[in-house]
Amino acid sequence: MSQGVLGICLLYGIEIDVDYAEAYRWLSAAADQRASRPTLHLAHMHQKGLGIPVNVQQAIKLYTSVAKPSDSTDAFPARIELGRIFATGSGVPVDQTEALKWYSAALAVASEDDEADEIDCKRLERADQRRRCREEELGEHNAGYLPVEQEVIPVDHCTDKTAKRRLACPALLPVDCCNVRRLNSDSHNLVSDMY
């Protein structure tokens, strides 16, 4: 892992001077251990001839080693690069069929990632909803709801059936749905208000 990070820093001059020879050495060591990200950058060095002679066949071999496993976190960029190589004929004859194969494979990985992102978004939405409920339970006022510190008549006494079904947080009731009792802070008397 650290070999790959060092190699990438040397390749692009991230907080140190660019040194292609050292980048090649460290990226090769990491690629030998099957680290996908350093392998991608090593393939890029071969493809562009960065500090080494251009070797598109070696780049294709390295990109393919990262692109083939569908569980590789770097499969998408590797497949895109392979598609580009074959679409543009960079060091190889133009092969639209091969380019389409790799671009389609990249889209397949992207679709899987989108589905995972969608699932993550739904989890985040649920977490956000739970957070808002907790905030309201702590007394932060939100339009249409009463904070929990105010005593609320139980749901079974509520006549608005739609409001009962819409309750996102069991501790809260829509204000317009029920008779709510609260403590009048001025007189400390229990008053009943109809909303």
Sequence and secondary structure as in RCSB ss.txt:
>XXXX:A:sequence
MSQGVLGICLLYGIEIDVDYAEAYRWLSAAADQRASRPTLHLAHMHQKGLGIPVNVQQAIKLYTSVAKPSDSTDA
FPARIELGRIFATGSGVPVDQTEALKWYSAALAVASEDDEADEIDCKRLERADQRRRCREEELGEHNAGYLPVEQ
EVIPVDHCTDKTAKRRLACPALLPVDCCNVRRLNSDSHNLVSDMY
>XXXX:A:secstr
 HHHHHHHHHHHTSSS   HHHHHHHHHHHHHTT HHHHHHHHHHHHHTSSS   HHHHHHHHHHHHS TT TTH
HHHHHHHHHHHHHTSSS   HHHHHHHHHHHHHHHHHHHHHHHHHHHHHHHHHHHHHHHHHHTT   TTB  TTS
 B  GGG   HHHHHT SSTT  BGGGSEEEEEETTTTEEEEEE 
